[in-house]
Amino acid sequence: MKGIDNHKSKFLLTHREREVFELLVQDKTTRDIAGQLFISEKTVRNHISNVMQKLNVKGRSQAVVELIKLGELII
């Protein structure tokens, strides 16, 4: 059980959050991302907002910069 918890804590982003941000850095709009991932635009915005809260940043751009610094996102 402890090994599973350690494995989960290695990753800051969920799989879906990572997918959203990988598309975001490709200059995709919220609508584009929603269509490509078959989710609503509101869900895309929720994923972005959740990541911004995790990182304690105020904007998408800041979130991207922090994710790159942390090695969570590669552009």
mmCIF file of the N, C-alpha and C atoms, coordinates in Angstrom:
data_MODEL
# 
_entry.id   MODEL 
# 
loop_
_atom_site.group_PDB 
_atom_site.id 
_atom_site.type_symbol 
_atom_site.label_atom_id 
_atom_site.label_alt_id 
_atom_site.label_comp_id 
_atom_site.label_asym_id 
_atom_site.label_entity_id 
_atom_site.label_seq_id 
_atom_site.pdbx_PDB_ins_code 
_atom_site.Cartn_x 
_atom_site.Cartn_y 
_atom_site.Cartn_z 
_atom_site.occupancy 
_atom_site.B_iso_or_equiv 
_atom_site.pdbx_formal_charge 
_atom_site.auth_seq_id 
_atom_site.auth_comp_id 
_atom_site.auth_asym_id 
_atom_site.auth_atom_id 
_atom_site.pdbx_PDB_model_num 
ATOM 1   N N  . MET A 1 1  ? 0.823   -1.190 0.000   1.00 0.00 ? 1  MET A N  1 
ATOM 2   C CA . MET A 1 1  ? 0.000   0.000  0.000   1.00 0.00 ? 1  MET A CA 1 
ATOM 3   C C  . MET A 1 1  ? 0.870   1.258  0.000   1.00 0.00 ? 1  MET A C  1 
ATOM 4   N N  . LYS A 1 2  ? 1.909   1.259  0.793   1.00 0.00 ? 2  LYS A N  1 
ATOM 5   C CA . LYS A 1 2  ? 2.779   2.426  0.877   1.00 0.00 ? 2  LYS A CA 1 
ATOM 6   C C  . LYS A 1 2  ? 3.449   2.710  -0.467  1.00 0.00 ? 2  LYS A C  1 
ATOM 7   N N  . GLY A 1 3  ? 3.842   1.678  -1.179  1.00 0.00 ? 3  GLY A N  1 
ATOM 8   C CA . GLY A 1 3  ? 4.465   1.847  -2.482  1.00 0.00 ? 3  GLY A CA 1 
ATOM 9   C C  . GLY A 1 3  ? 3.541   2.521  -3.479  1.00 0.00 ? 3  GLY A C  1 
ATOM 10  N N  . ILE A 1 4  ? 2.266   2.214  -3.392  1.00 0.00 ? 4  ILE A N  1 
ATOM 11  C CA . ILE A 1 4  ? 1.293   2.826  -4.287  1.00 0.00 ? 4  ILE A CA 1 
ATOM 12  C C  . ILE A 1 4  ? 1.185   4.314  -3.986  1.00 0.00 ? 4  ILE A C  1 
ATOM 13  N N  . ASP A 1 5  ? 1.131   4.682  -2.725  1.00 0.00 ? 5  ASP A N  1 
ATOM 14  C CA . ASP A 1 5  ? 1.046   6.096  -2.347  1.00 0.00 ? 5  ASP A CA 1 
ATOM 15  C C  . ASP A 1 5  ? 2.271   6.858  -2.831  1.00 0.00 ? 5  ASP A C  1 
ATOM 16  N N  . ASN A 1 6  ? 3.449   6.252  -2.689  1.00 0.00 ? 6  ASN A N  1 
ATOM 17  C CA . ASN A 1 6  ? 4.671   6.908  -3.150  1.00 0.00 ? 6  ASN A CA 1 
ATOM 18  C C  . ASN A 1 6  ? 4.635   7.119  -4.654  1.00 0.00 ? 6  ASN A C  1 
ATOM 19  N N  . HIS A 1 7  ? 4.120   6.132  -5.374  1.00 0.00 ? 7  HIS A N  1 
ATOM 20  C CA . HIS A 1 7  ? 4.051   6.245  -6.828  1.00 0.00 ? 7  HIS A CA 1 
ATOM 21  C C  . HIS A 1 7  ? 3.123   7.386  -7.225  1.00 0.00 ? 7  HIS A C  1 
ATOM 22  N N  . LYS A 1 8  ? 1.982   7.503  -6.558  1.00 0.00 ? 8  LYS A N  1 
ATOM 23  C CA . LYS A 1 8  ? 1.026   8.556  -6.893  1.00 0.00 ? 8  LYS A CA 1 
ATOM 24  C C  . LYS A 1 8  ? 1.608   9.936  -6.625  1.00 0.00 ? 8  LYS A C  1 
ATOM 25  N N  . SER A 1 9  ? 2.395   10.074 -5.578  1.00 0.00 ? 9  SER A N  1 
ATOM 26  C CA . SER A 1 9  ? 2.894   11.394 -5.208  1.00 0.00 ? 9  SER A CA 1 
ATOM 27  C C  . SER A 1 9  ? 4.007   11.884 -6.142  1.00 0.00 ? 9  SER A C  1 
ATOM 28  N N  . LYS A 1 10 ? 4.513   11.017 -7.008  1.00 0.00 ? 10 LYS A N  1 
ATOM 29  C CA . LYS A 1 10 ? 5.561   11.422 -7.943  1.00 0.00 ? 10 LYS A CA 1 
ATOM 30  C C  . LYS A 1 10 ? 5.046   12.412 -8.978  1.00 0.00 ? 10 LYS A C  1 
ATOM 31  N N  . PHE A 1 11 ? 3.773   12.304 -9.308  1.00 0.00 ? 11 PHE A N  1 
ATOM 32  C CA . PHE A 1 11 ? 3.212   13.107 -10.385 1.00 0.00 ? 11 PHE A CA 1 
ATOM 33  C C  . PHE A 1 11 ? 2.317   14.201 -9.835  1.00 0.00 ? 11 PHE A C  1 
ATOM 34  N N  . LEU A 1 12 ? 2.590   15.416 -10.237 1.00 0.00 ? 12 LEU A N  1 
ATOM 35  C CA . LEU A 1 12 ? 1.791   16.557 -9.816  1.00 0.00 ? 12 LEU A CA 1 
ATOM 36  C C  . LEU A 1 12 ? 0.462   16.595 -10.560 1.00 0.00 ? 12 LEU A C  1 
ATOM 37  N N  . LEU A 1 13 ? 0.497   16.275 -11.843 1.00 0.00 ? 13 LEU A N  1 
ATOM 38  C CA . LEU A 1 13 ? -0.692  16.359 -12.682 1.00 0.00 ? 13 LEU A CA 1 
ATOM 39  C C  . LEU A 1 13 ? -1.362  15.009 -12.846 1.00 0.00 ? 13 LEU A C  1 
ATOM 40  N N  . THR A 1 14 ? -2.688  15.046 -12.976 1.00 0.00 ? 14 THR A N  1 
ATOM 41  C CA . THR A 1 14 ? -3.398  13.837 -13.367 1.00 0.00 ? 14 THR A CA 1 
ATOM 42  C C  . THR A 1 14 ? -3.148  13.616 -14.856 1.00 0.00 ? 14 THR A C  1 
ATOM 43  N N  . HIS A 1 15 ? -3.487  12.457 -15.325 1.00 0.00 ? 15 HIS A N  1 
ATOM 44  C CA . HIS A 1 15 ? -3.312  12.153 -16.749 1.00 0.00 ? 15 HIS A CA 1 
ATOM 45  C C  . HIS A 1 15 ? -4.068  13.162 -17.614 1.00 0.00 ? 15 HIS A C  1 
ATOM 46  N N  . ARG A 1 16 ? -5.299  13.462 -17.240 1.00 0.00 ? 16 ARG A N  1 
ATOM 47  C CA . ARG A 1 16 ? -6.128  14.363 -18.032 1.00 0.00 ? 16 ARG A CA 1 
ATOM 48  C C  . ARG A 1 16 ? -5.607  15.797 -17.962 1.00 0.00 ? 16 ARG A C  1 
ATOM 49  N N  . GLU A 1 17 ? -5.161  16.237 -16.799 1.00 0.00 ? 17 GLU A N  1 
ATOM 50  C CA . GLU A 1 17 ? -4.583  17.574 -16.683 1.00 0.00 ? 17 GLU A CA 1 
ATOM 51  C C  . GLU A 1 17 ? -3.367  17.709 -17.587 1.00 0.00 ? 17 GLU A C  1 
ATOM 52  N N  . ARG A 1 18 ? -2.559  16.669 -17.632 1.00 0.00 ? 18 ARG A N  1 
ATOM 53  C CA . ARG A 1 18 ? -1.377  16.676 -18.497 1.00 0.00 ? 18 ARG A CA 1 
ATOM 54  C C  . ARG A 1 18 ? -1.799  16.780 -19.970 1.00 0.00 ? 18 ARG A C  1 
ATOM 55  N N  . GLU A 1 19 ? -2.815  16.016 -20.356 1.00 0.00 ? 19 GLU A N  1 
ATOM 56  C CA . GLU A 1 19 ? -3.298  16.078 -21.735 1.00 0.00 ? 19 GLU A CA 1 
ATOM 57  C C  . GLU A 1 19 ? -3.759  17.495 -22.087 1.00 0.00 ? 19 GLU A C  1 
ATOM 58  N N  . VAL A 1 20 ? -4.500  18.115 -21.182 1.00 0.00 ? 20 VAL A N  1 
ATOM 59  C CA . VAL A 1 20 ? -5.004  19.467 -21.419 1.00 0.00 ? 20 VAL A CA 1 
ATOM 60  C C  . VAL A 1 20 ? -3.844  20.441 -21.606 1.00 0.00 ? 20 VAL A C  1 
ATOM 61  N N  . PHE A 1 21 ? -2.850  20.381 -20.718 1.00 0.00 ? 21 PHE A N  1 
ATOM 62  C CA . PHE A 1 21 ? -1.738  21.330 -20.814 1.00 0.00 ? 21 PHE A CA 1 
ATOM 63  C C  . PHE A 1 21 ? -0.827  21.046 -21.998 1.00 0.00 ? 21 PHE A C  1 
ATOM 64  N N  . GLU A 1 22 ? -0.691  19.790 -22.387 1.00 0.00 ? 22 GLU A N  1 
ATOM 65  C CA . GLU A 1 22 ? 0.092   19.491 -23.588 1.00 0.00 ? 22 GLU A CA 1 
ATOM 66  C C  . GLU A 1 22 ? -0.552  20.114 -24.817 1.00 0.00 ? 22 GLU A C  1 
ATOM 67  N N  . LEU A 1 23 ? -1.872  20.119 -24.858 1.00 0.00 ? 23 LEU A N  1 
ATOM 68  C CA . LEU A 1 23 ? -2.570  20.751 -25.975 1.00 0.00 ? 23 LEU A CA 1 
ATOM 69  C C  . LEU A 1 23 ? -2.542  22.274 -25.851 1.00 0.00 ? 23 LEU A C  1 
ATOM 70  N N  . LEU A 1 24 ? -2.617  22.759 -24.635 1.00 0.00 ? 24 LEU A N  1 
ATOM 71  C CA . LEU A 1 24 ? -2.590  24.202 -24.400 1.00 0.00 ? 24 LEU A CA 1 
ATOM 72  C C  . LEU A 1 24 ? -1.288  24.820 -24.908 1.00 0.00 ? 24 LEU A C  1 
ATOM 73  N N  . VAL A 1 25 ? -0.173  24.146 -24.681 1.00 0.00 ? 25 VAL A N  1 
ATOM 74  C CA . VAL A 1 25 ? 1.114   24.693 -25.142 1.00 0.00 ? 25 VAL A CA 1 
ATOM 75  C C  . VAL A 1 25 ? 1.290   24.561 -26.655 1.00 0.00 ? 25 VAL A C  1 
ATOM 76  N N  . GLN A 1 26 ? 0.400   23.814 -27.280 1.00 0.00 ? 26 GLN A N  1 
ATOM 77  C CA . GLN A 1 26 ? 0.398   23.740 -28.747 1.00 0.00 ? 26 GLN A CA 1 
ATOM 78  C C  . GLN A 1 26 ? -0.503  24.828 -29.337 1.00 0.00 ? 26 GLN A C  1 
ATOM 79  N N  . ASP A 1 27 ? -0.850  25.800 -28.506 1.00 0.00 ? 27 ASP A N  1 
ATOM 80  C CA . ASP A 1 27 ? -1.667  26.954 -28.900 1.00 0.00 ? 27 ASP A CA 1 
ATOM 81  C C  . ASP A 1 27 ? -3.090  26.566 -29.268 1.00 0.00 ? 27 ASP A C  1 
ATOM 82  N N  . LYS A 1 28 ? -3.599  25.514 -28.650 1.00 0.00 ? 28 LYS A N  1 
ATOM 83  C CA . LYS A 1 28 ? -4.984  25.108 -28.861 1.00 0.00 ? 28 LYS A CA 1 
ATOM 84  C C  . LYS A 1 28 ? -5.892  25.943 -27.965 1.00 0.00 ? 28 LYS A C  1 
ATOM 85  N N  . THR A 1 29 ? -7.076  26.244 -28.459 1.00 0.00 ? 29 THR A N  1 
ATOM 86  C CA . THR A 1 29 ? -8.058  26.971 -27.655 1.00 0.00 ? 29 THR A CA 1 
ATOM 87  C C  . THR A 1 29 ? -8.785  25.993 -26.737 1.00 0.00 ? 29 THR A C  1 
ATOM 88  N N  . THR A 1 30 ? -9.515  26.562 -25.789 1.00 0.00 ? 30 THR A N  1 
ATOM 89  C CA . THR A 1 30 ? -10.327 25.730 -24.893 1.00 0.00 ? 30 THR A CA 1 
ATOM 90  C C  . THR A 1 30 ? -11.284 24.873 -25.715 1.00 0.00 ? 30 THR A C  1 
ATOM 91  N N  . ARG A 1 31 ? -11.882 25.474 -26.728 1.00 0.00 ? 31 ARG A N  1 
ATOM 92  C CA . ARG A 1 31 ? -12.817 24.737 -27.591 1.00 0.00 ? 31 ARG A CA 1 
ATOM 93  C C  . ARG A 1 31 ? -12.103 23.607 -28.338 1.00 0.00 ? 31 ARG A C  1 
ATOM 94  N N  . ASP A 1 32 ? -10.912 23.898 -28.870 1.00 0.00 ? 32 ASP A N  1 
ATOM 95  C CA . ASP A 1 32 ? -10.133 22.870 -29.584 1.00 0.00 ? 32 ASP A CA 1 
ATOM 96  C C  . ASP A 1 32 ? -9.815  21.688 -28.662 1.00 0.00 ? 32 ASP A C  1 
ATOM 97  N N  . ILE A 1 33 ? -9.367  22.013 -27.452 1.00 0.00 ? 33 ILE A N  1 
ATOM 98  C CA . ILE A 1 33 ? -8.990  20.981 -26.482 1.00 0.00 ? 33 ILE A CA 1 
ATOM 99  C C  . ILE A 1 33 ? -10.206 20.126 -26.129 1.00 0.00 ? 33 ILE A C  1 
ATOM 100 N N  . ALA A 1 34 ? -11.330 20.793 -25.871 1.00 0.00 ? 34 ALA A N  1 
ATOM 101 C CA . ALA A 1 34 ? -12.563 20.073 -25.531 1.00 0.00 ? 34 ALA A CA 1 
ATOM 102 C C  . ALA A 1 34 ? -12.949 19.110 -26.648 1.00 0.00 ? 34 ALA A C  1 
ATOM 103 N N  . GLY A 1 35 ? -12.897 19.579 -27.870 1.00 0.00 ? 35 GLY A N  1 
ATOM 104 C CA . GLY A 1 35 ? -13.254 18.731 -29.009 1.00 0.00 ? 35 GLY A CA 1 
ATOM 105 C C  . GLY A 1 35 ? -12.316 17.557 -29.180 1.00 0.00 ? 35 GLY A C  1 
ATOM 106 N N  . GLN A 1 36 ? -11.035 17.807 -29.015 1.00 0.00 ? 36 GLN A N  1 
ATOM 107 C CA . GLN A 1 36 ? -10.051 16.742 -29.202 1.00 0.00 ? 36 GLN A CA 1 
ATOM 108 C C  . GLN A 1 36 ? -10.126 15.677 -28.105 1.00 0.00 ? 36 GLN A C  1 
ATOM 109 N N  . LEU A 1 37 ? -10.458 16.101 -26.882 1.00 0.00 ? 37 LEU A N  1 
ATOM 110 C CA . LEU A 1 37 ? -10.505 15.157 -25.760 1.00 0.00 ? 37 LEU A CA 1 
ATOM 111 C C  . LEU A 1 37 ? -11.920 14.652 -25.464 1.00 0.00 ? 37 LEU A C  1 
ATOM 112 N N  . PHE A 1 38 ? -12.895 15.125 -26.250 1.00 0.00 ? 38 PHE A N  1 
ATOM 113 C CA . PHE A 1 38 ? -14.291 14.711 -26.080 1.00 0.00 ? 38 PHE A CA 1 
ATOM 114 C C  . PHE A 1 38 ? -14.824 15.043 -24.683 1.00 0.00 ? 38 PHE A C  1 
ATOM 115 N N  . ILE A 1 39 ? -14.510 16.247 -24.219 1.00 0.00 ? 39 ILE A N  1 
ATOM 116 C CA . ILE A 1 39 ? -15.017 16.744 -22.947 1.00 0.00 ? 39 ILE A CA 1 
ATOM 117 C C  . ILE A 1 39 ? -15.581 18.146 -23.186 1.00 0.00 ? 39 ILE A C  1 
ATOM 118 N N  . SER A 1 40 ? -16.301 18.680 -22.210 1.00 0.00 ? 40 SER A N  1 
ATOM 119 C CA . SER A 1 40 ? -16.876 20.012 -22.381 1.00 0.00 ? 40 SER A CA 1 
ATOM 120 C C  . SER A 1 40 ? -15.810 21.090 -22.176 1.00 0.00 ? 40 SER A C  1 
ATOM 121 N N  . GLU A 1 41 ? -16.103 22.278 -22.695 1.00 0.00 ? 41 GLU A N  1 
ATOM 122 C CA . GLU A 1 41 ? -15.191 23.408 -22.492 1.00 0.00 ? 41 GLU A CA 1 
ATOM 123 C C  . GLU A 1 41 ? -15.077 23.735 -21.002 1.00 0.00 ? 41 GLU A C  1 
ATOM 124 N N  . LYS A 1 42 ? -16.168 23.586 -20.276 1.00 0.00 ? 42 LYS A N  1 
ATOM 125 C CA . LYS A 1 42 ? -16.163 23.834 -18.828 1.00 0.00 ? 42 LYS A CA 1 
ATOM 126 C C  . LYS A 1 42 ? -15.208 22.864 -18.125 1.00 0.00 ? 42 LYS A C  1 
ATOM 127 N N  . THR A 1 43 ? -15.193 21.623 -18.552 1.00 0.00 ? 43 THR A N  1 
ATOM 128 C CA . THR A 1 43 ? -14.287 20.630 -17.960 1.00 0.00 ? 43 THR A CA 1 
ATOM 129 C C  . THR A 1 43 ? -12.839 21.006 -18.248 1.00 0.00 ? 43 THR A C  1 
ATOM 130 N N  . VAL A 1 44 ? -12.566 21.485 -19.438 1.00 0.00 ? 44 VAL A N  1 
ATOM 131 C CA . VAL A 1 44 ? -11.208 21.940 -19.774 1.00 0.00 ? 44 VAL A CA 1 
ATOM 132 C C  . VAL A 1 44 ? -10.812 23.071 -18.835 1.00 0.00 ? 44 VAL A C  1 
ATOM 133 N N  . ARG A 1 45 ? -11.708 24.047 -18.681 1.00 0.00 ? 45 ARG A N  1 
ATOM 134 C CA . ARG A 1 45 ? -11.411 25.167 -17.781 1.00 0.00 ? 45 ARG A CA 1 
ATOM 135 C C  . ARG A 1 45 ? -11.221 24.690 -16.341 1.00 0.00 ? 45 ARG A C  1 
ATOM 136 N N  . ASN A 1 46 ? -11.992 23.702 -15.917 1.00 0.00 ? 46 ASN A N  1 
ATOM 137 C CA . ASN A 1 46 ? -11.832 23.157 -14.562 1.00 0.00 ? 46 ASN A CA 1 
ATOM 138 C C  . ASN A 1 46 ? -10.458 22.519 -14.388 1.00 0.00 ? 46 ASN A C  1 
ATOM 139 N N  . HIS A 1 47 ? -10.008 21.760 -15.377 1.00 0.00 ? 47 HIS A N  1 
ATOM 140 C CA . HIS A 1 47 ? -8.679  21.138 -15.296 1.00 0.00 ? 47 HIS A CA 1 
ATOM 141 C C  . HIS A 1 47 ? -7.601  22.209 -15.195 1.00 0.00 ? 47 HIS A C  1 
ATOM 142 N N  . ILE A 1 48 ? -7.716  23.241 -16.001 1.00 0.00 ? 48 ILE A N  1 
ATOM 143 C CA . ILE A 1 48 ? -6.731  24.328 -15.975 1.00 0.00 ? 48 ILE A CA 1 
ATOM 144 C C  . ILE A 1 48 ? -6.756  25.016 -14.613 1.00 0.00 ? 48 ILE A C  1 
ATOM 145 N N  . SER A 1 49 ? -7.940  25.289 -14.114 1.00 0.00 ? 49 SER A N  1 
ATOM 146 C CA . SER A 1 49 ? -8.086  25.938 -12.808 1.00 0.00 ? 49 SER A CA 1 
ATOM 147 C C  . SER A 1 49 ? -7.505  25.079 -11.690 1.00 0.00 ? 49 SER A C  1 
ATOM 148 N N  . ASN A 1 50 ? -7.750  23.780 -11.743 1.00 0.00 ? 50 ASN A N  1 
ATOM 149 C CA . ASN A 1 50 ? -7.210  22.869 -10.720 1.00 0.00 ? 50 ASN A CA 1 
ATOM 150 C C  . ASN A 1 50 ? -5.688  22.897 -10.706 1.00 0.00 ? 50 ASN A C  1 
ATOM 151 N N  . VAL A 1 51 ? -5.092  22.907 -11.871 1.00 0.00 ? 51 VAL A N  1 
ATOM 152 C CA . VAL A 1 51 ? -3.632  22.948 -11.962 1.00 0.00 ? 51 VAL A CA 1 
ATOM 153 C C  . VAL A 1 51 ? -3.107  24.280 -11.437 1.00 0.00 ? 51 VAL A C  1 
ATOM 154 N N  . MET A 1 52 ? -3.787  25.356 -11.782 1.00 0.00 ? 52 MET A N  1 
ATOM 155 C CA . MET A 1 52 ? -3.363  26.670 -11.295 1.00 0.00 ? 52 MET A CA 1 
ATOM 156 C C  . MET A 1 52 ? -3.418  26.719 -9.765  1.00 0.00 ? 52 MET A C  1 
ATOM 157 N N  . GLN A 1 53 ? -4.424  26.099 -9.168  1.00 0.00 ? 53 GLN A N  1 
ATOM 158 C CA . GLN A 1 53 ? -4.516  26.035 -7.703  1.00 0.00 ? 53 GLN A CA 1 
ATOM 159 C C  . GLN A 1 53 ? -3.390  25.192 -7.120  1.00 0.00 ? 53 GLN A C  1 
ATOM 160 N N  . LYS A 1 54 ? -3.110  24.052 -7.738  1.00 0.00 ? 54 LYS A N  1 
ATOM 161 C CA . LYS A 1 54 ? -2.024  23.188 -7.257  1.00 0.00 ? 54 LYS A CA 1 
ATOM 162 C C  . LYS A 1 54 ? -0.697  23.934 -7.238  1.00 0.00 ? 54 LYS A C  1 
ATOM 163 N N  . LEU A 1 55 ? -0.490  24.775 -8.252  1.00 0.00 ? 55 LEU A N  1 
ATOM 164 C CA . LEU A 1 55 ? 0.777   25.491 -8.397  1.00 0.00 ? 55 LEU A CA 1 
ATOM 165 C C  . LEU A 1 55 ? 0.773   26.847 -7.703  1.00 0.00 ? 55 LEU A C  1 
ATOM 166 N N  . ASN A 1 56 ? -0.398  27.255 -7.234  1.00 0.00 ? 56 ASN A N  1 
ATOM 167 C CA . ASN A 1 56 ? -0.555  28.554 -6.587  1.00 0.00 ? 56 ASN A CA 1 
ATOM 168 C C  . ASN A 1 56 ? -0.143  29.697 -7.523  1.00 0.00 ? 56 ASN A C  1 
ATOM 169 N N  . VAL A 1 57 ? -0.643  29.636 -8.755  1.00 0.00 ? 57 VAL A N  1 
ATOM 170 C CA . VAL A 1 57 ? -0.386  30.683 -9.740  1.00 0.00 ? 57 VAL A CA 1 
ATOM 171 C C  . VAL A 1 57 ? -1.714  31.276 -10.186 1.00 0.00 ? 57 VAL A C  1 
ATOM 172 N N  . LYS A 1 58 ? -1.641  32.423 -10.859 1.00 0.00 ? 58 LYS A N  1 
ATOM 173 C CA . LYS A 1 58 ? -2.862  33.149 -11.208 1.00 0.00 ? 58 LYS A CA 1 
ATOM 174 C C  . LYS A 1 58 ? -3.250  33.087 -12.673 1.00 0.00 ? 58 LYS A C  1 
ATOM 175 N N  . GLY A 1 59 ? -2.464  32.467 -13.494 1.00 0.00 ? 59 GLY A N  1 
ATOM 176 C CA . GLY A 1 59 ? -2.814  32.427 -14.909 1.00 0.00 ? 59 GLY A CA 1 
ATOM 177 C C  . GLY A 1 59 ? -2.279  31.187 -15.599 1.00 0.00 ? 59 GLY A C  1 
ATOM 178 N N  . ARG A 1 60 ? -2.832  30.941 -16.787 1.00 0.00 ? 60 ARG A N  1 
ATOM 179 C CA . ARG A 1 60 ? -2.413  29.778 -17.575 1.00 0.00 ? 60 ARG A CA 1 
ATOM 180 C C  . ARG A 1 60 ? -0.931  29.856 -17.930 1.00 0.00 ? 60 ARG A C  1 
ATOM 181 N N  . SER A 1 61 ? -0.487  31.047 -18.310 1.00 0.00 ? 61 SER A N  1 
ATOM 182 C CA . SER A 1 61 ? 0.918   31.212 -18.707 1.00 0.00 ? 61 SER A CA 1 
ATOM 183 C C  . SER A 1 61 ? 1.852   30.899 -17.551 1.00 0.00 ? 61 SER A C  1 
ATOM 184 N N  . GLN A 1 62 ? 1.508   31.400 -16.376 1.00 0.00 ? 62 GLN A N  1 
ATOM 185 C CA . GLN A 1 62 ? 2.325   31.111 -15.189 1.00 0.00 ? 62 GLN A CA 1 
ATOM 186 C C  . GLN A 1 62 ? 2.332   29.615 -14.898 1.00 0.00 ? 62 GLN A C  1 
ATOM 187 N N  . ALA A 1 63 ? 1.184   28.982 -15.076 1.00 0.00 ? 63 ALA A N  1 
ATOM 188 C CA . ALA A 1 63 ? 1.091   27.539 -14.835 1.00 0.00 ? 63 ALA A CA 1 
ATOM 189 C C  . ALA A 1 63 ? 2.022   26.787 -15.783 1.00 0.00 ? 63 ALA A C  1 
ATOM 190 N N  . VAL A 1 64 ? 2.019   27.179 -17.050 1.00 0.00 ? 64 VAL A N  1 
ATOM 191 C CA . VAL A 1 64 ? 2.880   26.526 -18.036 1.00 0.00 ? 64 VAL A CA 1 
ATOM 192 C C  . VAL A 1 64 ? 4.348   26.688 -17.649 1.00 0.00 ? 64 VAL A C  1 
ATOM 193 N N  . VAL A 1 65 ? 4.738   27.910 -17.283 1.00 0.00 ? 65 VAL A N  1 
ATOM 194 C CA . VAL A 1 65 ? 6.130   28.171 -16.898 1.00 0.00 ? 65 VAL A CA 1 
ATOM 195 C C  . VAL A 1 65 ? 6.522   27.298 -15.705 1.00 0.00 ? 65 VAL A C  1 
ATOM 196 N N  . GLU A 1 66 ? 5.660   27.235 -14.696 1.00 0.00 ? 66 GLU A N  1 
ATOM 197 C CA . GLU A 1 66 ? 5.961   26.427 -13.509 1.00 0.00 ? 66 GLU A CA 1 
ATOM 198 C C  . GLU A 1 66 ? 6.041   24.941 -13.843 1.00 0.00 ? 66 GLU A C  1 
ATOM 199 N N  . LEU A 1 67 ? 5.141   24.464 -14.671 1.00 0.00 ? 67 LEU A N  1 
ATOM 200 C CA . LEU A 1 67 ? 5.158   23.045 -15.051 1.00 0.00 ? 67 LEU A CA 1 
ATOM 201 C C  . LEU A 1 67 ? 6.435   22.687 -15.797 1.00 0.00 ? 67 LEU A C  1 
ATOM 202 N N  . ILE A 1 68 ? 6.905   23.604 -16.630 1.00 0.00 ? 68 ILE A N  1 
ATOM 203 C CA . ILE A 1 68 ? 8.168   23.373 -17.340 1.00 0.00 ? 68 ILE A CA 1 
ATOM 204 C C  . ILE A 1 68 ? 9.318   23.348 -16.354 1.00 0.00 ? 68 ILE A C  1 
ATOM 205 N N  . LYS A 1 69 ? 9.346   24.307 -15.430 1.00 0.00 ? 69 LYS A N  1 
ATOM 206 C CA . LYS A 1 69 ? 10.407  24.358 -14.411 1.00 0.00 ? 69 LYS A CA 1 
ATOM 207 C C  . LYS A 1 69 ? 10.446  23.086 -13.578 1.00 0.00 ? 69 LYS A C  1 
ATOM 208 N N  . LEU A 1 70 ? 9.257   22.552 -13.270 1.00 0.00 ? 70 LEU A N  1 
ATOM 209 C CA . LEU A 1 70 ? 9.158   21.335 -12.435 1.00 0.00 ? 70 LEU A CA 1 
ATOM 210 C C  . LEU A 1 70 ? 9.395   20.050 -13.231 1.00 0.00 ? 70 LEU A C  1 
ATOM 211 N N  . GLY A 1 71 ? 9.547   20.192 -14.533 1.00 0.00 ? 71 GLY A N  1 
ATOM 212 C CA . GLY A 1 71 ? 9.753   19.008 -15.378 1.00 0.00 ? 71 GLY A CA 1 
ATOM 213 C C  . GLY A 1 71 ? 8.490   18.224 -15.630 1.00 0.00 ? 71 GLY A C  1 
ATOM 214 N N  . GLU A 1 72 ? 7.339   18.830 -15.360 1.00 0.00 ? 72 GLU A N  1 
ATOM 215 C CA . GLU A 1 72 ? 6.040   18.168 -15.555 1.00 0.00 ? 72 GLU A CA 1 
ATOM 216 C C  . GLU A 1 72 ? 5.550   18.320 -16.990 1.00 0.00 ? 72 GLU A C  1 
ATOM 217 N N  . LEU A 1 73 ? 6.107   19.290 -17.700 1.00 0.00 ? 73 LEU A N  1 
ATOM 218 C CA . LEU A 1 73 ? 5.668   19.576 -19.053 1.00 0.00 ? 73 LEU A CA 1 
ATOM 219 C C  . LEU A 1 73 ? 6.884   19.871 -19.905 1.00 0.00 ? 73 LEU A C  1 
ATOM 220 N N  . ILE A 1 74 ? 6.907   19.266 -21.074 1.00 0.00 ? 74 ILE A N  1 
ATOM 221 C CA . ILE A 1 74 ? 8.022   19.471 -22.001 1.00 0.00 ? 74 ILE A CA 1 
ATOM 222 C C  . ILE A 1 74 ? 7.453   20.088 -23.268 1.00 0.00 ? 74 ILE A C  1 
ATOM 223 N N  . ILE A 1 75 ? 8.092   21.170 -23.713 1.00 0.00 ? 75 ILE A N  1 
ATOM 224 C CA . ILE A 1 75 ? 7.601   21.804 -24.947 1.00 0.00 ? 75 ILE A CA 1 
ATOM 225 C C  . ILE A 1 75 ? 8.621   21.643 -26.053 1.00 0.00 ? 75 ILE A C  1 
# 
